[in-house]
Amino acid sequence: MSVITHQIPSLIIRPLSAADSLQELTTLLHSAYRQLANLGLNYMAVNQSVAVTAERVAQGLCLIASEDTRLRGTILFRNPQQTHGCGWYDRPEVASIAQFAVDPTLQAQGLGRQLLQAAEAQARLSGATELALDTAEPATRLVNWYTRLGYRFTEHVQWSHTNYRSVILSKALV
């Protein structure tokens, strides 16, 4: 994975390293998901422990956006062999993303799109022809954002750890 320079010169997107703090990553997740929690949506990242963060990053390739030594964003990419759990995710050509977060002070500035593009590039490299994700159906702002970026609805899922119905969105990769 090559390092991607963001529009902010000191910001790079790279794989999580052993030197990065899982506590800082967990704090970033809590902060980024706070607005969704305030809507009553119980995403796993709202209050997961550092141990859960470690378990989740071990499930794929965790990319981070860092500025100097600060973590500013993250996205967890899972290749098709690591993607499973519902009908669409179980398809052999589908990769997925999870645990996607941007520091609230940098949201709506293009960093999320850059992280998503990095995951899409990883999906292509893995041989996937689709990149999928799930989010809360009531999170219409997020659903609309993903739709504008070319993701489409494929199915509904009710995960055991959430208090909402999820939509599975997927994008065909070219």
C-alpha positions as CSV (number, residue, x, y, z in Angstrom):
1,M,0.0,0.0,0.0
2,S,1.4,3.3,-1.0
3,V,1.1,6.4,1.1
4,I,-1.6,8.9,-0.2
5,T,-1.1,12.6,0.4
6,H,-4.3,14.4,1.2
7,Q,-5.1,18.0,0.3
8,I,-3.8,19.0,3.7
9,P,0.0,18.6,3.1
10,S,0.8,17.0,6.4
11,L,-2.0,14.5,6.2
12,I,-1.3,11.0,4.8
13,I,-3.4,7.8,4.4
14,R,-1.5,4.6,5.4
15,P,-2.0,1.3,7.0
16,L,-2.3,1.2,10.8
17,S,1.1,0.3,12.3
18,A,2.1,-1.3,15.6
19,A,3.4,2.2,16.7
20,D,-0.1,3.7,16.4
21,S,-2.2,3.9,19.5
22,L,-5.4,1.7,19.6
23,Q,-6.6,3.9,22.5
24,E,-6.3,7.0,20.2
25,L,-8.0,5.1,17.4
26,T,-10.9,4.1,19.8
27,T,-11.2,7.7,21.0
28,L,-11.4,8.9,17.4
29,L,-14.2,6.4,16.7
30,H,-16.1,7.5,19.7
31,S,-15.8,11.1,18.8
32,A,-16.7,10.6,15.1
33,Y,-19.8,8.4,16.0
34,R,-21.0,10.7,18.8
35,Q,-23.4,12.5,16.4
36,L,-25.0,9.2,15.4
37,A,-25.2,8.1,19.0
38,N,-27.0,11.4,19.8
39,L,-29.6,10.3,17.2
40,G,-30.2,7.1,19.3
41,L,-28.3,4.9,16.8
42,N,-26.2,2.2,18.6
43,Y,-23.3,1.7,16.2
44,M,-20.7,-0.6,17.6
45,A,-18.0,2.2,17.3
46,V,-20.1,4.5,19.6
47,N,-18.7,2.9,22.8
48,Q,-16.5,-0.1,21.9
49,S,-13.6,-0.8,24.1
50,V,-9.9,-0.8,23.0
51,A,-10.0,-4.6,23.0
52,V,-12.9,-4.6,20.6
53,T,-11.1,-2.1,18.4
54,A,-8.1,-4.4,18.4
55,E,-10.3,-7.4,17.4
56,R,-11.9,-5.4,14.6
57,V,-8.7,-4.1,13.1
58,A,-7.4,-7.6,13.1
59,Q,-10.3,-8.6,10.7
60,G,-8.8,-6.7,7.7
61,L,-6.6,-3.9,6.6
62,C,-7.0,-0.8,8.8
63,L,-6.2,2.4,7.0
64,I,-5.7,5.6,8.9
65,A,-5.3,9.2,8.0
66,S,-2.6,10.8,10.1
67,E,-1.4,14.3,10.5
68,D,2.0,14.3,12.1
69,T,1.4,11.9,15.0
70,R,-2.4,12.4,15.3
71,L,-5.0,10.0,13.9
72,R,-7.6,12.0,12.0
73,G,-9.5,9.3,10.2
74,T,-9.8,5.6,9.6
75,I,-11.5,2.9,7.5
76,L,-11.3,-0.9,7.9
77,F,-11.1,-2.7,4.6
78,R,-12.0,-6.4,4.4
79,N,-11.2,-8.4,1.2
80,P,-13.7,-10.9,-0.2
81,Q,-12.4,-13.7,1.9
82,Q,-12.8,-11.6,5.1
83,T,-16.3,-10.3,4.2
84,H,-19.2,-12.3,5.5
85,G,-22.4,-12.2,7.6
86,C,-25.3,-11.6,5.3
87,G,-26.4,-12.6,1.8
88,W,-24.6,-9.8,-0.1
89,Y,-21.4,-10.0,2.1
90,D,-21.2,-13.8,1.5
91,R,-20.8,-13.3,-2.3
92,P,-17.3,-14.2,-3.5
93,E,-16.8,-11.0,-5.4
94,V,-17.7,-8.6,-2.6
95,A,-15.2,-6.8,-0.3
96,S,-16.4,-4.5,2.5
97,I,-15.6,-1.6,4.7
98,A,-16.4,-1.0,8.3
99,Q,-15.3,1.2,11.2
100,F,-15.2,4.3,9.0
101,A,-14.6,7.5,10.8
102,V,-13.3,11.0,10.3
103,D,-12.3,13.5,13.1
104,P,-15.4,15.7,13.5
105,T,-13.2,18.9,13.0
106,L,-12.3,17.6,9.5
107,Q,-15.6,16.2,8.4
108,A,-17.1,17.5,5.1
109,Q,-13.6,18.5,3.8
110,G,-12.9,15.5,1.6
111,L,-11.0,13.2,3.9
112,G,-13.8,10.7,4.1
113,R,-14.0,10.5,0.4
114,Q,-10.2,10.0,0.2
115,L,-10.4,7.2,2.8
116,L,-13.2,5.6,0.8
117,Q,-11.2,5.9,-2.4
118,A,-8.2,4.2,-0.8
119,A,-10.5,1.3,0.3
120,E,-11.9,1.1,-3.2
121,A,-8.3,0.8,-4.6
122,Q,-7.6,-2.0,-2.1
123,A,-10.8,-3.7,-3.2
124,R,-9.7,-3.7,-6.8
125,L,-6.2,-5.0,-5.9
126,S,-7.9,-7.8,-4.0
127,G,-9.9,-8.9,-7.1
128,A,-13.2,-7.7,-5.7
129,T,-15.7,-6.4,-8.2
130,E,-18.0,-4.9,-5.5
131,L,-17.2,-2.9,-2.4
132,A,-20.0,-3.0,0.2
133,L,-20.8,-1.4,3.5
134,D,-23.6,-1.3,6.0
135,T,-25.1,1.7,7.9
136,A,-28.2,2.5,9.8
137,E,-31.2,2.9,7.7
138,P,-32.3,6.0,9.7
139,A,-28.9,7.6,9.1
140,T,-30.3,9.2,5.9
141,R,-27.5,11.8,5.6
142,L,-24.9,9.0,5.4
143,V,-27.1,6.8,3.1
144,N,-27.5,9.8,0.7
145,W,-23.8,10.6,0.8
146,Y,-22.9,7.0,-0.1
147,T,-25.5,7.1,-2.9
148,R,-24.0,10.2,-4.4
149,L,-20.7,8.4,-4.5
150,G,-22.1,5.5,-6.5
151,Y,-23.2,3.1,-3.8
152,R,-26.6,1.4,-4.2
153,F,-29.0,-0.4,-1.9
154,T,-28.7,-4.3,-2.0
155,E,-30.6,-5.5,1.1
156,H,-31.6,-4.9,4.7
157,V,-30.0,-6.6,7.7
158,Q,-30.7,-6.6,11.4
159,W,-27.4,-7.1,13.2
160,S,-27.7,-8.5,16.8
161,H,-25.5,-5.7,18.2
162,T,-27.5,-2.8,16.9
163,N,-30.8,-1.2,17.7
164,Y,-31.7,-0.3,14.1
165,R,-32.2,-2.0,10.7
166,S,-29.1,-1.7,8.5
167,V,-29.0,-1.1,4.8
168,I,-26.3,-2.8,2.8
169,L,-25.0,-0.5,0.1
170,S,-22.6,-1.6,-2.6
171,K,-20.6,-0.1,-5.4
172,A,-19.5,-1.9,-8.6
173,L,-15.8,-1.4,-9.1
174,V,-14.4,-0.6,-12.6
